[in-house]
Structure formats: structure tokens, C-alpha cells
Amino acid sequence: MLDVNAANQYSAGESFNALLPILKRAGLEQVLSICELSGGLSNHNYKITTPTGRYVLRVNADAADSFCSRQQERFYWQQLAQAKLAPALLWVSEDERYYLSDFIESDLIESDFIESDLIESAVASAAESAAIEHNVIDSERFQRKRFIHWPALERQTSSADFVLGQSSLGILYHGYSQQACLNPELRLIPIQQDKHPNSAARLLLELLLQLRELPTGPYAISITEQWQEYHQQMLAYQASLALTHDWSERVAKLLGIQIDIKHWCNDLAACLIKPQFCHRDLNPHNLLLKNNRLYCIDFEYATASHPLCELAVVLATHALTPAQQNELVTQYLSQHPYVTSHAVAAVPAAIDMYWVFACYWALLMAAQTEASRSADYLAWFDCFWPLITQES
């Protein structure tokens, strides 16, 4: 029987009466509660509790079907579940609209460095550090512990933010060109770890190294091919649909940076030796922490692609200090078998391309949804757009 309070727990995205038959088809007849899980810009996720277990029911958005092959998504989901890097996929509806998987209760991460402080000042000043060591100032702010959910690590970081942070450590990026790749100042430089770190960078590195060892599977797309695919979809909608002026204005913005996008794609192609498996959306909302290891969810964009895809998403979406970012880049790219030794210089370009793809995604989703939701996706475009480097 359903708990009497459960009627207040499910989302407006799917009516309760509509979900029960779906769950019955999945083999769940005694449902105790249904509640919507946070996160998800397109799909809806629900936590399902029964007398024998807890599960996640995902309701796939129709608009997202234009971005991914459900067969491809399931292939990689099952591959990662077998590698113990994702929850088990238990059932898929005949129309591929509903997925049922195991529910993983995510642990909290202990943070010795307060994320709000991190946003205000990425690293403590030398004067503060010296004062702490000599007990000149109250060190309690730096010593207290805080436990947070992994999504609390979310922070939008542009390539300019990344470069500025690395410059504060004495690492200089003079551009993304191949000529800049030859600059000795761009070599990988390990930096002493933060005085007050959390374990996020270590956990992310462990996951990235595990993911790159997985088989690539039968699917692949390059960064250039992804850009061209999104771009052609956008132009097709522009030609065939009577879209709003607001949508067209944002299309014009993307059209205005096509030369920059081509340069970033060329820089990334120049340092690629071989594609590897990539999740391609490792933002904090798609990661679960359990027993001191990370698990991935949402495989709509998983495929074989450029190794810097994985690194760029993590750098662009996680609140890491410059030293943590440097450690992640250094360790991930050190003797990486699928990119050249000059790949470090293309990291800013990879971050820019992540935000470029985010803008394309927002426009394509807006073009396929009703007016009320379309405005939400245009708002996401406006959030992502300032994070792209404007070089032209």
C-alpha cells in the first residue's frame, strides 16, 4: 500500500496514477512511496520504495531523444554497471520511455575547506597561511569540518577562470595554438597540495582513470563531428520551424563564434592520438558517492571520444581550488596513452567546447518543447553563454 503522505511526494511531471501501472510492469507491485529526486534538466527521476528495496524510475524526455540513441545509452550503462561504476539497470519499458535501476544512497563528503570560502577566495593568501601556522589569527574557520552532498560541489567554471587560477600558481597559458603547445611554460607542473583540501579531486581522478580503461564499444564521435551535428540540427530547426525572436537572437550569438569554435576543435584534434570511452557529462548531479568511490548515472551522451572531454566537464562544473585543478590535470594527463604531451595546452579549449555544447543543447531543447518550458531552456542558454571565451 502507498503511504498516505506519498501523494505529496511525486512530481507534477508524471501523475501518481500514471506511474503505478508502469511500476507494475517493471515488477514492483507493493509500492510504499514515490518521491522525485533532485537534478535532471530534461528527464524526471523518482525514488521508489517497496518492502524489499529502493529503486530509481527515470522518465525520459521526448526532446532528449534527438541527442542520443537509447540503445547506445543502455549499452554503456550496462558496461559501467558491470564494472561497478554505475547502478544496475534492471528494466526498460518497451517504448524506452522508462528505466528502472537500483537506488544508491549517496554518502556525504567531508570538506575541510569550506566551499563558500572557496568561491570567495580559491586559496588562502600566504599571509593568512603564515598567521594560521603561528596562531596569530583564529584558525577555527580553516579547521572546522563540514559534510556536504556531492552536488554541493557544483560551480560553473569558464576556461578563463581555469587559466586565471593556474596563473596564480605560476602556470601560464598563452593561447590554444600548436605553437603555444611548444612553450616550456605549458609543461605539466605538479603543485603542492592545498593546506585544507577535501577529497573531491582524488575521487574524481580515480574515477577518470577507471573510465579511460573501459572498452570504447561500437560508438564514437569526435568533438568536431559533435559540433557539426548540433549545428546542423540548429539550422534545420531555424529553417523549418516558426521559432521565437528570442530563440533566433541566441542562434545569432552561436553563429558569431563559429571561427572560434573551429579553432578550438582544431586544437583538440591536434593533440588526439586515439579516442577513449567518455561519459561526457560528469557534472556533480550525475555522480554518486558511496563507500568512498564515485558512481556515474545518466549515459545519454556516453560514447568513444576525445579524452579531454571527461577532464573538461569535471573542471567546468566542480568547485575545485586551482591547486586541485592542477593536480587533476597533471595526474590525468601524465603519460596518458591517447593524447600527446601537448594536450595540457588544449585544456582551456576543451572547457570552452563543453560550454559551447551546453548552449547548443539549450537551444535544441527549447526548439522541441512547449513555450512554457522553452523559456526555461533559453534561460539556461543565457547562463552558459557568458562562460564561453569570446575571441573573435
N, C-alpha and C positions, 0 to 999 in steps of 0.2 A: 504494500500500500504506500502511496505517496504521502510524505509528511505534510501536515496541514499548512505549514509555512512555505512549502516548496513553490506554491503558486506565485509567490513574490520573488522567487529566485531566478526564474528563467527569463531570457531576454525577449524583447519585443521582436527580435529578428525572426524567431520561429515561435508559433503558438505552442503551448503545452500539449494540447490535444493532437497537434500535428507530429510532435516528437515521439509520443508513446508508441504509435504503430511502427515507426522507424526503429525504435529500440527493440521492439518485439521481434522484428525481422532480423535484428542483429543477435537475437538470443537472450535479450535482457527483458524479462517479464516482470520481475518484482523490483520495481524502481522505487527507491526511498526518497531520493531528492535529485533535483536538476538545478544547477546554477551556472550562469555564464561566467566564463573565465576572462580575465583581462587580456588586453592586447589583441592584435589582428586588425589590420586596416581594411581588409577585404572579406576574409572568411569569418564565420562565427564559430566559437568553441564553447562546449558545455561540459561541465564536470557531472558525471553520472554516478550516483552511489546506489549500490544494491546490497543485499545482505551478504554477498560473497566477495565483493570487490568494488574498486573505483576505476572509472574509465573516462575517456575523453571522446565526445562525439563532435566531429568537425563537420560543419555545413559549408560546402564550397560555394563561393560566389560565382555566378554565371559569367560575370565580366572577366574574372581571372582566367577563364578557360582560353582566352586568346593569348595569354602569356606562357602557358605551359601545356605540356602533354601529361594527362593524368597517368597514362601508362608509364611514362618516364619518371614521374614523381614517385609512383609506387615502387618502381624498380630500385631507386636509390634509397627510399625509406626502408625497404626490406633489407637492403645491403647493409645499411648502417645499424639497423636493429640487430642483425646477425653479428655485427662487430661490437655490440654492446655500447653503441654511441647514439642510440635513439630508442624511444619506447616502442614496444612491439605493435605492429599494425595487425589488428585482429579480424577486421571485417570491412568490406567495401560494398556499398549498395550497387545494384545492377546498373543504375544510371550514373554512377560515380559521383553522385552529389554528396554522399555521406560516408565518412570514415570513422571507424571505431578503433581506438587504441588504448593501451594501458595508460593509467594516470600515474605520473611520477610527482610525488610531493617534494617540491624543491626546497633544499636547505637554505638557511641564511648564510651569508658570507661575513666573516669577521673583518672589520675595517679598522685598522689602527690610524689611518689617515682619513679624516672626515671629508666626504665628497663635496660638501658645501664649501669647505675651505679650499678644496682642490680647484673648484671653479673660480673662486676669487683670486687665488694665487697658486699656480701649478706646483711650485716648490717653495719651501721656506727659504727666506733670504739667508745669506751667510751670517749676517748679524744676529738673526733670530736663533740660528743653529748654535752659534757660539754662546749666546746668552743662556740657552737651554742647558748646554753642557756644564756651564759654570753656575747654574741655578740662579742666574740673575733675574730671570722672569719666571712667572708661574708656568710650569711645563704641563700642567694638567690638561690644557687644550690639546696638546700633542700626544698625551699619554693615554687618554681615555679610549675605551673600546666602544665600538658601535657595530650592531648586527643589522644587516640590510638584505633585502631581496635582490637577486641579480638584476632585475630590470631597473633598480635604482641607480645602476651604474651607467644608465643611458646619458649620453651627451653628444650633441652634434658637433663634429669637428671638421673643419674645412682643410684643404691642403695648405692654405696659408697659415692656419692655426698650427698645423703639424710642423711646417717649416720654421715658424717663429719659435716654437718650443724647442726644436732641435738646435736652432741658432743660439738659444740661451745656454745650451750645453757645449757650445763651441763647434757645432757641426753645421757646415754651410751648404746650402743648395742654391746653385747659381742658375738653375733652369733645368729643363727636362730633356734637352737635346743630347744626342750621342756625344757631341763634343764635351758637354758638361760631365758626361759619364766618365770621361777620362781624367777629370780633375782629381788629384790625390786627396783633396779635402773631402771628397764624397765617399771615401772608403768607409767600410763598416768600423765604427769605433765603439767598443763596449764601454758603458758608463757605469760608475759605481752606483749601486742600488740606492733607492731613496732611504732616508733615515727612518721614515714611518710609512712603510708600504702596506698595501693589502695584497692578498694572494691572487688577485684577478689576472695579472699579467702572466703569472706562472701557469694558472689553469687554462688560460686562453692559448698559451704556447703549446702546452701538452695536447690540447685538442687539435690545433692546427697541424702539428707534427703527425698525429694519428690519422687525420683526414687525408693528408697528402700521400699516405701509403696505401690507400684503398684503390682497388681496380677502377679504371676510368669508365668501364662499361661501354655500351654501343653508341652513346650520345655525346656530342661535342658541339661547342660553338665558341668562336673567338670573340674578343671584345669588339673588333671591327664589325664582324658579322652581326653581333647583337645590336650594335648601334644602327646599322643599316636596316635591320629587321624592324626595330622600333620606329625608325624614321619613316620607312615606307608605310607602316600601319598608320602613323600620324597623318601623312599626306593623303592616304586613302580616305580617312575619315573627313579630312578637310575638303576633299573633292566631292564626297557623296552625301554628307550629312549637313543639315541646316543647323550648324552649331552656333553658340552664342558669341557675341563680340568679346566677352571676357576670355573665352577659350581661344579664340583666334589671336588675341593680343599675346597670349602666352606662347602660342605656336611661333609667333614672330620673334620672340626672345630666343627660342632654341635655334631658329633659322639664322639668327645673327651670330651664333658662335660655332657654326659648322667648321670653319677653318681651325679653330682651337681644338675642337673635338678630333678632327683628323690628325692634328699634330700629336695629341695625347695618345691616340690609337697607334700611331706610327712609333712613338717612343716605347710603348708597351710591347709591340710586335718585335722591336729590335732586340729586346733582352730575353725573348722567349726561346727556349730550347725545345720544350715539349709540354703539351697540356697535361694537367693533373685533375683528379676529382676535385670539384669545388661545390660547396653548398651554396655560396654566392649571396646569402642573406643572414649572416651570423650576427645580427643585431641582438641586443640584450633580451628582447622579448622572444627570441627564438632559441634561447639557451636555458637549460635547467641544470641546477647544481644539486647533486646527490652523492653523498659519501665521498666528498672531496674530488669529484670528477664532473665534467660537463657532458650533457646530453643535448643533441640537436632535435628540433622539431621544424615542421614546415619545409618541405622539399620541392616546392613548386619551381624553383629556379636551379635546382641541382643538375649538374652536368660536368663534363670534362671541359676545362677552360684554363685561362691564364692563372698561374699560381698567385699573382699579386691581387687577384680578385678577392681571395679569402682575407689576406692581410689588410687590404684597403677597407673592407667592411668593418673589421674589428677596430681599426684605428679611427674610422669615421664616426663610429656610434658608441664607443665606450669611453667613460671618464677615466682616462689614464694620465698619469703625470708624464712630462717629457722624458724622464729617465725610464719610466716603464715602457713608453712607446719605443724608445731606443733599444731597450733590452729585447723587446718583442721582435723588432725589425732585425736586429743583429742575429739573434738566435735562429729565427725562422729562415733567414737568407744565407746563413753561414753554411757553405758547401751544399747549397740547395741543388739537387740534381737536374732541375728542369728550367732554371733561369741562369743567365750569365752573371758574372761577378759584378757587372754594372747595373744590375736590377735595382739596387738601392736608389739610384738617381731617378727611377721611374715611379717610385712610391707616390710622390705627390700627384703624378698624372693618373695613377690608379684611383686615388681618392677622388680626384675631380670626376673621373668617369663613373664612379659609384653615384655621385650626386646627379650627374647627367642622366643616368638611367632612372634614378628616382623621379626626376622631373618628367621624363617620357612616360613612366608608369602612371604618374598622377594625371597627366593629360589623357592617356588612353583609357584609364578607368573613368574619368569624367565624361568621356565621349560615349561610354556604353551604359551609363546609369541614369536614373531619373533625375530631374532637375534638383530635387532636394538634396540628394547625395552628391550630385555633380559639383555643387558649390563646395562641399567638404573636400573633394579631391583637388579642386582648384586652390583651396587654402593650403593644402599640402604642397602643391607646386610652389606657392609663394614662400613657404617655409624652407624648401630645398634650394630654390633658385639663388639666394644670396651666398650659398656655400660653394658655388662654382666659381673658379677663378676667371675673371674677365680679362682676357689678354688682348683681344682684338681692339 
